[in-house]
Amino acid sequence: MLLQDRSIIITGASSGIGAAAALIFAAQGARLVLGARRADMLSRIAGQINQSNGHAVAVAGDVCDPEYAQRLVDAAREAYGGLDGAFNNAGTVGSGAMVADTENADWAEVLATNLTAGFHAVRAQVPALRERGGGSLVFTGTFVGHTATLPGMGAYAASKAGLVGLVQAIAVETGSEGIRANVLMPGGTMTEMAKDAATNPETAAFIAGLHALKRMAQPQEIANAALFLLSDLSSFVTGSAMLADGGNSIAKV
């Protein structure tokens, strides 16, 4: 029970990696606050956990709203007496336009969701972790913009690369207080964000071929990596950009 009785926020928890993390963390004893925009799907995940004798509350909202970040922390305090960690997982890929063709609004939306939302999360979560004497923050990044990139992903790459810098700053600023912060860097994963790969065999084969393992990840595999970073198994890991990319960063053939 790697997260026994620990209060954990998960954003982007209605599907994909976030939903997988919710089920895995609950099985490991965590008490969860689940966040996402889609209230109906979020409530189903929370209900599934509670019906299995776990502990989860659902708080629907948009991570781009700084007040929502605080509401999630307030829910953790109200339900569980405080906060021990967070998996800040919500994100968006964007329109897929080339950088020179990207509209201002599209650029702003991607950075707001993938980078500025992390800033909002930190401002709400760090004070709560200080109240507990420490904790762990995990942010979902990506190999895109870190070890490689793809056409049409300029805003996504820029936002996720910025997230690495933000997390390094958090790790330096709060490490002496027992707070760890890391970025988890998945490779291609079978989620809604990669829905074309689920329906198009040619796309799936292309993406699989980018990885040394020659396949895409299942959401549970990335959630297990997040579990490691949130648990005491990673007690001396902070400020890292930890690859869980199936060898994407090293594969050239």
C-alpha positions as a Markdown table, in Angstrom:
| # | Residue | x | y | z |
|---|---|---|---|---|
| 1 | Met | 0.0 | 0.0 | 0.0 |
| 2 | Leu | 2.4 | 2.6 | -1.3 |
| 3 | Leu | 0.0 | 5.6 | -0.7 |
| 4 | Gln | -1.8 | 4.4 | 2.4 |
| 5 | Asp | -4.0 | 7.2 | 3.8 |
| 6 | Arg | -2.3 | 9.8 | 1.7 |
| 7 | Ser | -4.4 | 12.6 | 0.3 |
| 8 | Ile | -3.7 | 13.0 | -3.4 |
| 9 | Ile | -5.2 | 15.3 | -6.1 |
| 10 | Ile | -5.3 | 14.0 | -9.6 |
| 11 | Thr | -6.3 | 16.3 | -12.5 |
| 12 | Gly | -7.4 | 15.0 | -15.9 |
| 13 | Ala | -8.9 | 12.2 | -13.9 |
| 14 | Ser | -11.9 | 11.5 | -16.1 |
| 15 | Ser | -10.1 | 9.3 | -18.7 |
| 16 | Gly | -6.8 | 8.1 | -19.9 |
| 17 | Ile | -3.7 | 8.3 | -17.7 |
| 18 | Gly | -5.6 | 10.2 | -15.0 |
| 19 | Ala | -8.4 | 7.7 | -14.7 |
| 20 | Ala | -5.9 | 4.8 | -14.6 |
| 21 | Ala | -4.0 | 6.6 | -11.9 |
| 22 | Ala | -7.1 | 7.1 | -9.9 |
| 23 | Leu | -7.9 | 3.4 | -9.8 |
| 24 | Ile | -4.3 | 2.4 | -9.2 |
| 25 | Phe | -3.7 | 5.0 | -6.4 |
| 26 | Ala | -6.9 | 4.1 | -4.7 |
| 27 | Ala | -5.9 | 0.4 | -4.7 |
| 28 | Gln | -2.6 | 1.6 | -3.1 |
| 29 | Gly | -4.6 | 3.2 | -0.2 |
| 30 | Ala | -4.7 | 6.8 | -1.4 |
| 31 | Arg | -7.6 | 9.2 | -0.5 |
| 32 | Leu | -8.3 | 11.0 | -3.7 |
| 33 | Val | -9.6 | 14.3 | -5.0 |
| 34 | Leu | -10.4 | 13.9 | -8.7 |
| 35 | Gly | -10.5 | 16.8 | -11.0 |
| 36 | Ala | -11.5 | 17.2 | -14.7 |
| 37 | Arg | -13.9 | 19.2 | -16.8 |
| 38 | Arg | -16.3 | 16.3 | -17.6 |
| 39 | Ala | -18.3 | 16.0 | -14.4 |
| 40 | Asp | -20.3 | 12.9 | -15.5 |
| 41 | Met | -17.2 | 10.8 | -16.4 |
| 42 | Leu | -15.4 | 12.1 | -13.3 |
| 43 | Ser | -18.3 | 11.1 | -11.0 |
| 44 | Arg | -18.2 | 7.6 | -12.6 |
| 45 | Ile | -14.6 | 7.1 | -11.7 |
| 46 | Ala | -15.1 | 8.4 | -8.1 |
| 47 | Gly | -18.2 | 6.1 | -7.8 |
| 48 | Gln | -16.2 | 3.1 | -8.9 |
| 49 | Ile | -13.5 | 3.8 | -6.3 |
| 50 | Asn | -16.0 | 4.4 | -3.5 |
| 51 | Gln | -18.0 | 1.2 | -4.3 |
| 52 | Ser | -14.7 | -0.7 | -4.0 |
| 53 | Asn | -14.2 | 0.6 | -0.5 |
| 54 | Gly | -11.8 | 3.3 | -1.6 |
| 55 | His | -12.0 | 7.0 | -1.0 |
| 56 | Ala | -12.6 | 9.6 | -3.7 |
| 57 | Val | -14.4 | 12.9 | -4.2 |
| 58 | Ala | -15.0 | 14.5 | -7.6 |
| 59 | Val | -14.6 | 18.2 | -8.1 |
| 60 | Ala | -15.3 | 19.2 | -11.7 |
| 61 | Gly | -13.7 | 22.3 | -13.2 |
| 62 | Asp | -11.1 | 23.8 | -15.6 |
| 63 | Val | -7.4 | 23.7 | -14.6 |
| 64 | Cys | -6.9 | 27.0 | -16.4 |
| 65 | Asp | -9.0 | 28.7 | -13.6 |
| 66 | Pro | -6.7 | 29.5 | -10.6 |
| 67 | Glu | -9.7 | 29.4 | -8.3 |
| 68 | Tyr | -10.3 | 25.8 | -9.4 |
| 69 | Ala | -6.7 | 24.8 | -8.2 |
| 70 | Gln | -7.6 | 26.2 | -4.8 |
| 71 | Arg | -11.0 | 24.4 | -4.8 |
| 72 | Leu | -9.2 | 21.1 | -5.3 |
| 73 | Val | -6.9 | 21.8 | -2.3 |
| 74 | Asp | -9.9 | 22.9 | -0.2 |
| 75 | Ala | -11.7 | 19.7 | -1.0 |
| 76 | Ala | -8.6 | 17.7 | 0.2 |
| 77 | Arg | -8.6 | 19.6 | 3.4 |
| 78 | Glu | -12.3 | 19.2 | 4.0 |
| 79 | Ala | -12.5 | 15.5 | 3.1 |
| 80 | Tyr | -9.1 | 14.2 | 4.4 |
| 81 | Gly | -7.7 | 16.9 | 6.7 |
| 82 | Gly | -5.0 | 18.1 | 4.3 |
| 83 | Leu | -2.9 | 17.3 | 1.2 |
| 84 | Asp | 0.1 | 15.0 | 0.8 |
| 85 | Gly | 0.6 | 15.1 | -3.0 |
| 86 | Ala | -0.7 | 15.8 | -6.4 |
| 87 | Phe | -0.6 | 14.3 | -9.9 |
| 88 | Asn | -1.1 | 17.4 | -12.1 |
| 89 | Asn | -1.9 | 15.5 | -15.2 |
| 90 | Ala | -4.5 | 17.5 | -17.2 |
| 91 | Gly | -3.3 | 18.7 | -20.6 |
| 92 | Thr | -4.1 | 19.4 | -24.2 |
| 93 | Val | -2.3 | 18.8 | -27.5 |
| 94 | Gly | -3.7 | 21.8 | -29.4 |
| 95 | Ser | -4.9 | 22.3 | -33.0 |
| 96 | Gly | -2.0 | 20.5 | -34.8 |
| 97 | Ala | -1.2 | 23.6 | -36.8 |
| 98 | Met | 2.4 | 24.4 | -37.8 |
| 99 | Val | 3.9 | 27.1 | -35.6 |
| 100 | Ala | 3.8 | 29.7 | -38.4 |
| 101 | Asp | 0.1 | 28.9 | -38.9 |
| 102 | Thr | -1.0 | 28.7 | -35.2 |
| 103 | Glu | -3.6 | 31.2 | -34.2 |
| 104 | Asn | -3.0 | 33.3 | -31.1 |
| 105 | Ala | -6.0 | 31.8 | -29.3 |
| 106 | Asp | -4.8 | 28.3 | -29.9 |
| 107 | Trp | -1.3 | 29.1 | -28.7 |
| 108 | Ala | -2.7 | 30.8 | -25.6 |
| 109 | Glu | -5.0 | 27.9 | -24.8 |
| 110 | Val | -2.3 | 25.2 | -25.0 |
| 111 | Leu | 0.1 | 27.2 | -22.8 |
| 112 | Ala | -2.7 | 28.0 | -20.3 |
| 113 | Thr | -3.6 | 24.4 | -19.9 |
| 114 | Asn | -0.2 | 22.7 | -20.0 |
| 115 | Leu | 2.0 | 25.3 | -18.3 |
| 116 | Thr | 0.2 | 28.1 | -16.6 |
| 117 | Ala | -2.2 | 25.6 | -14.9 |
| 118 | Gly | 0.9 | 24.1 | -13.4 |
| 119 | Phe | 1.7 | 27.5 | -11.9 |
| 120 | His | -1.8 | 27.8 | -10.5 |
| 121 | Ala | -1.5 | 24.3 | -9.0 |
| 122 | Val | 1.8 | 25.1 | -7.3 |
| 123 | Arg | 0.5 | 28.2 | -5.7 |
| 124 | Ala | -2.5 | 26.3 | -4.2 |
| 125 | Gln | -0.7 | 23.0 | -3.4 |
| 126 | Val | 2.6 | 24.0 | -1.9 |
| 127 | Pro | 1.1 | 25.8 | 1.1 |
| 128 | Ala | -1.0 | 22.7 | 1.8 |
| 129 | Leu | 2.0 | 20.4 | 1.6 |
| 130 | Arg | 3.9 | 22.7 | 4.0 |
| 131 | Glu | 1.1 | 22.2 | 6.5 |
| 132 | Arg | 1.8 | 18.4 | 6.3 |
| 133 | Gly | 5.6 | 18.8 | 6.6 |
| 134 | Gly | 6.3 | 17.8 | 2.9 |
| 135 | Gly | 4.9 | 15.8 | 0.1 |
| 136 | Ser | 5.3 | 15.0 | -3.6 |
| 137 | Leu | 4.1 | 16.9 | -6.7 |
| 138 | Val | 4.1 | 15.1 | -10.1 |
| 139 | Phe | 3.4 | 16.9 | -13.4 |
| 140 | Thr | 2.7 | 15.1 | -16.7 |
| 141 | Gly | 5.1 | 16.3 | -19.4 |
| 142 | Thr | 6.1 | 14.5 | -22.6 |
| 143 | Phe | 9.1 | 13.6 | -24.7 |
| 144 | Val | 7.8 | 16.2 | -27.2 |
| 145 | Gly | 9.9 | 19.3 | -26.9 |
| 146 | His | 12.4 | 17.4 | -24.6 |
| 147 | Thr | 14.1 | 14.7 | -26.6 |
| 148 | Ala | 12.2 | 15.1 | -29.9 |
| 149 | Thr | 9.3 | 16.7 | -31.5 |
| 150 | Leu | 6.8 | 16.3 | -34.3 |
| 151 | Pro | 5.4 | 18.7 | -36.9 |
| 152 | Gly | 2.2 | 20.5 | -35.7 |
| 153 | Met | 3.1 | 20.3 | -32.1 |
| 154 | Gly | 4.9 | 23.6 | -31.5 |
| 155 | Ala | 2.7 | 25.0 | -28.8 |
| 156 | Tyr | 2.5 | 21.6 | -27.1 |
| 157 | Ala | 6.3 | 21.2 | -27.2 |
| 158 | Ala | 6.9 | 24.7 | -25.9 |
| 159 | Ser | 4.4 | 24.4 | -23.0 |
| 160 | Lys | 5.7 | 21.0 | -21.9 |
| 161 | Ala | 9.3 | 22.1 | -22.1 |
| 162 | Gly | 8.4 | 25.1 | -20.0 |
| 163 | Leu | 6.9 | 22.8 | -17.4 |
| 164 | Val | 10.3 | 21.1 | -16.9 |
| 165 | Gly | 11.8 | 24.5 | -16.0 |
| 166 | Leu | 9.0 | 25.3 | -13.7 |
| 167 | Val | 9.3 | 22.0 | -11.8 |
| 168 | Gln | 13.0 | 22.4 | -11.5 |
| 169 | Ala | 12.5 | 25.8 | -9.8 |
| 170 | Ile | 9.9 | 24.3 | -7.5 |
| 171 | Ala | 12.2 | 21.5 | -6.5 |
| 172 | Val | 15.0 | 23.9 | -5.7 |
| 173 | Glu | 12.8 | 26.3 | -3.8 |
| 174 | Thr | 10.9 | 23.7 | -1.6 |
| 175 | Gly | 13.3 | 20.8 | -1.3 |
| 176 | Ser | 14.5 | 21.8 | 2.1 |
| 177 | Glu | 10.9 | 21.7 | 3.3 |
| 178 | Gly | 10.5 | 18.0 | 2.3 |
| 179 | Ile | 8.6 | 18.8 | -0.9 |
| 180 | Arg | 9.6 | 16.9 | -4.0 |
| 181 | Ala | 8.6 | 17.9 | -7.5 |
| 182 | Asn | 9.1 | 15.9 | -10.7 |
| 183 | Val | 7.9 | 15.8 | -14.3 |
| 184 | Leu | 6.8 | 12.4 | -15.8 |
| 185 | Met | 7.6 | 12.2 | -19.5 |
| 186 | Pro | 5.5 | 9.5 | -21.2 |
| 187 | Gly | 6.0 | 8.3 | -24.7 |
| 188 | Gly | 3.0 | 7.6 | -27.0 |
| 189 | Thr | 0.1 | 6.3 | -24.9 |
| 190 | Met | -3.2 | 4.9 | -25.9 |
| 191 | Thr | -5.5 | 7.7 | -24.6 |
| 192 | Glu | -8.1 | 10.0 | -26.1 |
| 193 | Met | -5.4 | 12.4 | -27.0 |
| 194 | Ala | -4.0 | 9.7 | -29.3 |
| 195 | Lys | -7.4 | 8.7 | -30.6 |
| 196 | Asp | -6.3 | 8.5 | -34.2 |
| 197 | Ala | -3.9 | 5.8 | -33.3 |
| 198 | Ala | -6.8 | 3.8 | -31.8 |
| 199 | Thr | -8.7 | 3.9 | -35.1 |
| 200 | Asn | -6.0 | 4.1 | -37.8 |
| 201 | Pro | -3.7 | 1.1 | -38.0 |
| 202 | Glu | -1.2 | 3.0 | -40.1 |
| 203 | Thr | -1.0 | 5.8 | -37.5 |
| 204 | Ala | -0.7 | 3.3 | -34.7 |
| 205 | Ala | 2.2 | 1.5 | -36.5 |
| 206 | Phe | 4.0 | 4.7 | -37.2 |
| 207 | Ile | 3.8 | 5.8 | -33.5 |
| 208 | Ala | 4.8 | 2.4 | -32.2 |
| 209 | Gly | 7.8 | 2.4 | -34.5 |
| 210 | Leu | 9.1 | 5.6 | -32.8 |
| 211 | His | 9.7 | 3.5 | -29.6 |
| 212 | Ala | 12.4 | 1.0 | -28.9 |
| 213 | Leu | 9.7 | -1.3 | -27.5 |
| 214 | Lys | 7.8 | -0.9 | -30.8 |
| 215 | Arg | 4.5 | -0.3 | -29.2 |
| 216 | Met | 2.6 | 2.4 | -27.4 |
| 217 | Ala | 2.0 | 2.5 | -23.7 |
| 218 | Gln | -1.2 | 1.6 | -21.9 |
| 219 | Pro | -2.4 | 4.3 | -19.5 |
| 220 | Gln | -1.8 | 2.0 | -16.5 |
| 221 | Glu | 1.9 | 1.8 | -17.4 |
| 222 | Ile | 2.3 | 5.6 | -17.1 |
| 223 | Ala | 0.1 | 5.7 | -14.0 |
| 224 | Asn | 2.5 | 3.2 | -12.4 |
| 225 | Ala | 5.4 | 5.5 | -13.1 |
| 226 | Ala | 3.5 | 8.3 | -11.4 |
| 227 | Leu | 2.8 | 6.1 | -8.5 |
| 228 | Phe | 6.6 | 5.6 | -8.1 |
| 229 | Leu | 7.2 | 9.4 | -8.1 |
| 230 | Leu | 4.4 | 10.0 | -5.5 |
| 231 | Ser | 5.5 | 7.2 | -3.2 |
| 232 | Asp | 8.4 | 6.9 | -0.8 |
| 233 | Leu | 10.1 | 4.6 | -3.3 |
| 234 | Ser | 11.3 | 7.9 | -5.0 |
| 235 | Ser | 12.2 | 9.6 | -1.7 |
| 236 | Phe | 15.5 | 10.9 | -3.2 |
| 237 | Val | 14.1 | 11.9 | -6.6 |
| 238 | Thr | 13.3 | 15.6 | -7.2 |
| 239 | Gly | 13.7 | 18.1 | -10.0 |
| 240 | Ser | 13.8 | 15.3 | -12.6 |
| 241 | Ala | 12.2 | 14.9 | -16.0 |
| 242 | Met | 11.7 | 11.1 | -15.7 |
| 243 | Leu | 11.2 | 9.3 | -19.0 |
| 244 | Ala | 8.6 | 6.6 | -19.2 |
| 245 | Asp | 8.8 | 6.6 | -23.0 |
| 246 | Gly | 9.3 | 3.1 | -24.1 |
| 247 | Gly | 12.7 | 4.0 | -25.5 |
| 248 | Asn | 11.4 | 6.7 | -27.7 |
| 249 | Ser | 14.3 | 9.0 | -26.9 |
| 250 | Ile | 16.9 | 6.5 | -28.0 |
| 251 | Ala | 15.1 | 4.8 | -31.0 |
| 252 | Lys | 16.4 | 5.8 | -34.4 |
| 253 | Val | 15.2 | 2.8 | -36.4 |
